[in-house]
Amino acid sequence: MVPLTNLSPGLISIQWGLSRTVVLTATIAAAAWLSVDSILKPRRMKKDLIAPSPLTTVLPALQEQEAADLPYPPDALPGGRDVLTPYGSIRVYEWGPEQGERVLFVHGISTPAVSLGNLGHELAGRGCRVMLFDLFGRGYSDAPKDLDYDARLYVTQMLLVLSSSKVPWTLFHLVGYSLGGGLCVSFTRYFPHLVSSLTLVASGGLIRPYHVGWQSWLLYSSGLLPEFIVRILVRRRIRPKSKPQSLTTGGIDIMVAETKKNLPNGDGDSNGGDGFDTIVISKSRPNVTVSSVVRWQVDYHEGFITAFLSSIRNAPIYAPQHDWKGLAMLLETGRRLEHGNKTGSHSGMHAGKVHMILGEDDAVVVKEETMEDADRILGSDGVEFTVLPGGHGLPTTTSSGVADAIEGFWHKY
């Protein structure tokens, strides 16, 4: 290397000028890259805010017969439509007489709207206008990737679904199953003037936390495992196997019961009925079981794991839930106005009662515990119970009995 003292002043000036030019050029290039990246990054992120459903990732590549043979075909229920929203597309089904009593159904944490299809057909056959939809991340509804799957998101989705109808849904009966029950409580607390009656079937929201198993706690609540590991383990855990495994008798958590369906003695109905894993999800499709639909979602819905995992962490499943206390206050006000023959600004929930339908042998929503806790929170005057034979799959296995109970409650109040 030539010593700096041996270089001429001109050469030194040239080298310094080159160095300064290189540094300046690199600085400008870096600044330009950062500016371009900052401009383009939000656009890239916006494209990734929504995980698409099989409606756009699977169906376009299938022949008509292949689509019809899916565990959950796109025409599984009448009156299907896809509603475009800022949160992604929502699959909605609506049918029945336009002038009939309106009934909105909200399904559980893992099975899409088709799981309540039998119940929808029962009430539509009795003259009702029914509406069902796939919650975000289930069935043919897209899955937002940047939001918590909590009551706020789901209540907003319910409002979007209602506003998509060509007929007015300004007063309707609300029926929620499992997780959907807890969501319906939240909806009713904030929009009681829209709700004519509230029926909760094997409802979440009051499940006592001690039913959460240690494996579920480790996966969903502990924060001890990296998130990518959690997602891998959750996918394996909730994907139904070909054969249900046995568990010891006793209460179990909702994650197990609605996915792998490993219920006590491998049987979803302790009274000797079919295990949840083998429950036929629709009377019109006797060869399709609950587990096959869940397995299809795990394998083909890009947002299902995200939705399931976030719902377990954020949705109203386990007690305590503040919305139940808010609902209790609304019910008490309704009873006071009704008994005093006063006119109020509310048009729904005038009887001041909630209808809860429970399974005699439900290992997830334990009958005795739920009745005790609902009485304590809502008051004995604020709730009416109907207990039917069966387990957690009541809307599917006992749809006619559930429909009878719902209609009986309407006529009584």
C-alpha positions in Angstrom: 0.0 0.0 0.0 1.4 3.4 -0.9 1.9 5.7 2.1 -0.4 8.7 2.2 2.6 11.1 2.5 3.9 9.9 -0.9 0.7 10.8 -2.7 0.3 14.0 -4.6 -2.3 16.5 -3.4 -4.3 16.1 -6.6 -4.5 12.3 -6.1 -5.6 12.7 -2.5 -8.3 15.2 -3.6 -9.5 12.8 -6.3 -9.7 9.8 -3.8 -11.5 11.9 -1.2 -13.9 13.1 -3.8 -14.6 9.6 -4.9 -15.1 8.4 -1.3 -17.5 11.3 -0.6 -19.4 10.5 -3.8 -19.7 6.8 -2.9 -20.9 7.6 0.6 -23.4 10.2 -0.7 -24.7 7.8 -3.3 -25.1 5.0 -0.8 -26.9 7.3 1.6 -29.3 8.5 -1.1 -29.9 4.9 -2.2 -30.6 3.8 1.3 -33.0 6.7 1.9 -34.8 6.0 -1.3 -35.1 2.3 -0.5 -36.5 3.1 2.9 -39.0 5.6 1.4 -40.2 3.2 -1.2 -40.4 0.4 1.3 -42.4 2.6 3.7 -44.8 3.4 0.8 -45.2 -0.1 -0.5 -45.2 -1.9 2.9 -48.7 -0.9 3.9 -49.9 -2.0 0.5 -48.3 -5.4 1.0 -49.7 -5.6 4.5 -53.2 -4.8 3.3 -53.1 -7.7 0.9 -52.3 -10.0 3.9 -54.9 -8.7 6.3 -57.4 -11.4 5.3 -57.0 -15.1 5.0 -59.3 -16.3 2.2 -61.8 -19.1 2.6 -62.1 -22.2 0.4 -64.6 -20.2 -1.6 -61.6 -18.7 -3.5 -58.8 -21.1 -2.7 -60.4 -24.5 -3.3 -63.7 -24.3 -5.2 -62.4 -22.7 -8.4 -60.2 -25.7 -9.1 -63.0 -28.3 -8.5 -65.4 -29.8 -10.9 -69.1 -29.6 -10.1 -69.3 -33.1 -8.7 -66.2 -32.7 -6.7 -67.6 -29.6 -5.1 -70.9 -31.5 -4.4 -68.9 -34.3 -2.7 -67.2 -32.0 -0.2 -68.0 -32.5 3.5 -69.4 -28.9 3.4 -70.5 -28.2 -0.2 -71.3 -24.6 -1.1 -75.0 -25.4 -1.6 -75.4 -27.3 1.7 -78.2 -24.9 2.7 -80.7 -22.9 0.8 -80.5 -19.2 0.0 -76.7 -18.9 0.1 -74.9 -15.6 -0.7 -71.5 -14.2 -0.1 -71.4 -10.8 1.5 -68.3 -8.6 0.8 -67.2 -6.6 3.8 -64.1 -4.7 5.0 -63.3 -7.8 7.1 -63.6 -10.2 4.2 -66.4 -12.2 2.6 -69.1 -13.7 4.8 -71.2 -16.7 3.7 -74.8 -16.2 4.6 -77.9 -18.4 4.2 -81.4 -17.1 4.3 -84.7 -18.8 3.5 -88.3 -19.2 4.6 -91.4 -17.1 4.1 -90.5 -13.4 4.0 -93.4 -12.5 6.3 -92.6 -15.2 8.8 -91.0 -14.8 12.3 -87.4 -14.0 11.8 -84.7 -16.2 13.5 -81.0 -15.5 13.4 -78.7 -18.5 14.3 -75.1 -18.3 15.5 -73.0 -21.5 15.5 -70.2 -22.8 17.7 -66.5 -22.5 17.7 -65.5 -25.1 15.2 -68.4 -26.3 13.1 -69.8 -23.8 10.5 -73.4 -22.8 9.8 -74.3 -26.2 8.4 -74.2 -27.6 11.9 -77.4 -25.7 12.6 -79.0 -26.5 9.3 -81.3 -29.1 10.7 -82.6 -26.6 13.3 -83.0 -24.0 10.6 -85.0 -26.3 8.4 -87.2 -27.2 11.4 -88.2 -23.6 12.0 -88.4 -22.6 8.4 -90.8 -25.5 7.9 -92.9 -24.0 10.6 -93.2 -20.7 8.8 -90.2 -18.8 10.0 -87.7 -16.7 8.0 -84.3 -18.1 9.1 -80.8 -16.8 8.6 -77.5 -18.6 9.3 -73.9 -17.6 8.5 -70.4 -18.8 8.9 -68.4 -17.0 11.6 -65.2 -15.5 10.4 -62.6 -18.2 9.7 -65.1 -21.0 9.4 -66.7 -22.6 6.4 -66.8 -20.2 3.5 -66.2 -17.0 5.4 -62.8 -15.3 5.2 -60.7 -14.7 8.3 -59.3 -11.3 9.4 -55.6 -11.8 10.4 -55.0 -8.6 12.3 -57.9 -8.6 14.8 -58.7 -10.4 18.0 -61.6 -12.8 17.6 -63.5 -11.4 20.5 -67.1 -10.3 21.1 -66.6 -7.0 19.4 -65.5 -8.6 16.1 -68.3 -11.2 16.1 -71.1 -8.7 17.1 -69.9 -6.5 14.2 -70.1 -9.5 11.9 -73.7 -10.2 13.1 -74.7 -6.6 12.2 -73.1 -6.9 8.8 -75.0 -10.1 8.2 -78.3 -8.6 9.2 -77.8 -5.5 7.0 -77.1 -7.8 4.0 -80.7 -9.0 3.8 -83.2 -7.7 1.2 -85.9 -7.9 3.9 -85.9 -5.9 7.1 -84.5 -7.5 10.2 -85.5 -4.9 12.8 -86.9 -7.4 15.3 -86.0 -11.0 15.4 -85.5 -14.1 17.6 -81.8 -14.9 18.4 -80.6 -18.4 18.8 -77.0 -19.1 19.8 -75.3 -22.5 20.1 -72.1 -23.1 22.3 -69.7 -20.2 21.5 -72.6 -18.6 19.6 -74.6 -18.5 22.8 -72.0 -16.3 24.4 -71.9 -14.1 21.3 -75.6 -13.7 21.4 -75.5 -12.5 25.0 -73.0 -9.8 24.0 -75.2 -8.8 21.0 -78.4 -8.6 23.1 -76.7 -6.5 25.8 -75.9 -3.8 23.2 -78.8 -4.2 20.8 -81.8 -5.4 23.0 -84.3 -3.4 20.9 -83.6 -5.7 17.9 -84.1 -8.9 19.9 -87.6 -10.4 20.3 -86.3 -13.4 22.3 -83.0 -14.9 23.2 -82.4 -18.7 23.3 -79.1 -20.2 24.3 -78.5 -23.8 23.4 -75.6 -25.5 25.2 -74.2 -22.0 25.6 -70.7 -20.9 26.3 -70.1 -17.9 28.5 -70.7 -19.6 31.9 -68.3 -22.5 31.6 -66.3 -22.7 34.8 -62.6 -22.2 34.2 -61.5 -25.3 36.1 -62.7 -27.3 33.1 -59.7 -26.1 31.1 -57.3 -29.0 31.0 -53.6 -28.4 31.6 -52.8 -29.1 27.9 -55.3 -26.4 26.8 -53.9 -24.0 29.3 -50.3 -24.6 28.1 -51.3 -24.1 24.5 -53.8 -21.2 24.7 -53.1 -19.2 27.9 -49.6 -19.8 29.4 -47.5 -17.8 27.0 -44.7 -20.3 27.6 -44.5 -21.6 24.0 -43.5 -19.7 20.9 -46.5 -18.8 18.7 -45.4 -20.8 15.7 -45.0 -23.9 17.9 -48.5 -23.2 19.4 -50.0 -23.1 15.9 -48.4 -26.4 14.9 -49.6 -28.1 18.1 -53.1 -26.7 17.9 -53.4 -27.8 14.3 -52.5 -31.4 15.3 -54.7 -31.2 18.4 -57.9 -30.0 16.9 -57.8 -32.0 13.6 -60.1 -35.0 14.2 -58.6 -38.4 13.8 -60.3 -41.3 12.2 -61.1 -42.9 15.6 -62.1 -41.0 18.7 -59.9 -41.6 21.8 -61.2 -42.3 25.2 -61.1 -40.0 28.2 -61.9 -40.6 31.8 -65.4 -39.6 32.9 -65.9 -35.9 34.0 -66.2 -32.4 32.6 -64.0 -31.5 29.7 -63.2 -28.3 27.9 -64.9 -26.9 24.8 -61.8 -27.1 22.6 -61.7 -30.9 22.9 -65.4 -31.4 22.7 -65.9 -29.4 19.5 -62.9 -30.6 17.6 -61.4 -33.9 18.3 -64.6 -34.8 20.1 -62.8 -36.9 22.7 -65.7 -37.0 25.1 -66.1 -39.2 28.1 -65.8 -42.9 27.1 -65.4 -41.7 23.5 -69.1 -40.9 23.5 -70.5 -37.4 23.0 -73.8 -38.5 24.5 -73.4 -40.3 27.7 -77.0 -41.6 27.4 -75.8 -44.1 24.8 -76.2 -42.0 21.7 -73.7 -41.5 18.9 -70.4 -39.9 19.9 -70.0 -36.3 18.8 -67.3 -37.5 16.3 -69.8 -39.5 14.4 -72.8 -37.2 14.6 -74.4 -36.7 11.2 -74.2 -33.0 10.6 -77.2 -32.8 8.3 -80.3 -34.9 7.7 -79.8 -34.3 3.9 -76.3 -35.7 4.0 -76.3 -38.8 6.2 -72.7 -39.8 5.3 -71.2 -36.5 6.5 -70.1 -36.3 10.1 -69.2 -33.4 12.4 -65.5 -34.5 12.4 -65.3 -34.6 8.6 -66.4 -31.0 8.4 -63.9 -29.9 11.0 -61.1 -31.9 9.4 -61.9 -30.2 6.0 -61.7 -26.8 7.6 -58.3 -27.6 9.3 -56.9 -28.8 6.0 -58.4 -26.3 3.5 -59.3 -23.1 5.3 -56.2 -20.9 5.6 -57.7 -18.9 8.4 -59.3 -21.6 10.5 -56.4 -22.1 12.9 -56.1 -18.3 13.4 -59.8 -18.0 14.1 -60.0 -21.0 16.4 -56.9 -20.0 18.4 -57.9 -16.4 18.8 -61.5 -17.3 19.7 -60.3 -19.6 22.5 -58.2 -16.7 23.8 -60.6 -13.8 23.4 -64.2 -14.9 22.8 -66.8 -15.2 25.5 -66.5 -18.8 26.4 -65.5 -19.1 30.1 -66.9 -17.4 33.1 -66.9 -14.7 34.3 -68.3 -12.6 31.4 -69.3 -9.0 32.1 -71.9 -9.0 29.3 -74.0 -11.4 31.3 -74.3 -8.9 34.1 -75.2 -6.2 31.7 -77.8 -8.4 30.2 -79.2 -9.1 33.7 -79.8 -5.4 34.2 -81.6 -5.2 30.9 -83.8 -8.1 31.8 -84.7 -6.7 35.1 -85.7 -3.4 33.5 -87.8 -5.3 31.0 -89.6 -7.2 33.7 -90.2 -4.0 35.7 -91.7 -2.2 32.7 -93.8 -5.2 31.8 -95.2 -5.7 35.3 -95.9 -2.0 35.7 -97.7 -1.9 32.3 -95.4 1.0 31.4 -94.3 1.8 27.9 -90.6 1.8 27.3 -88.4 2.6 24.4 -87.4 -1.0 24.0 -89.3 -3.3 21.6 -87.5 -6.6 22.3 -86.9 -8.8 25.3 -90.2 -7.5 26.9 -90.7 -10.6 29.0 -87.3 -10.0 30.7 -86.3 -13.7 30.4 -83.7 -15.7 28.6 -84.3 -19.2 27.4 -81.5 -21.7 28.0 -81.7 -25.2 26.5 -79.3 -27.7 28.1 -78.3 -31.3 27.4 -78.9 -33.8 30.2 -75.5 -35.4 29.6 -73.5 -32.5 28.2 -69.9 -32.9 29.4 -68.9 -29.4 28.2 -71.7 -27.2 29.4 -72.5 -29.0 32.6 -76.2 -28.8 33.3 -76.1 -28.3 37.1 -73.3 -25.8 37.1 -74.8 -23.7 34.3 -78.3 -23.6 35.9 -76.7 -22.5 39.2 -74.6 -19.8 37.7 -77.3 -18.5 35.3 -79.7 -18.3 38.3 -77.1 -16.4 40.3 -76.3 -13.9 37.5 -79.6 -13.4 35.7 -81.9 -14.1 38.6 -84.5 -16.8 38.9 -87.0 -14.6 37.2 -84.6 -13.8 34.4 -84.0 -17.3 32.9 -86.1 -20.3 32.0 -84.5 -23.7 31.5 -85.3 -26.6 29.2 -83.4 -29.8 29.7 -83.4 -32.3 26.8 -81.8 -35.8 26.5 -78.4 -35.7 24.9 -75.0 -34.2 25.0 -73.3 -31.1 23.5 -74.6 -31.8 20.0 -78.3 -31.1 20.8 -79.0 -28.8 17.7 -77.8 -31.6 15.4 -79.0 -34.7 17.2 -82.3 -33.4 18.6 -83.2 -30.6 16.2 -87.0 -31.2 16.4 -86.9 -31.2 20.2 -84.9 -28.0 20.3 -87.3 -26.4 17.8 -90.3 -27.4 19.9 -88.7 -25.9 23.0 -87.9 -22.7 21.2 -91.4 -22.3 19.8 -92.9 -23.1 23.2 -90.9 -20.3 24.8 -92.1 -17.9 22.1 -95.7 -18.7 22.7 -95.4 -18.6 26.4 -93.9 -15.1 26.5 
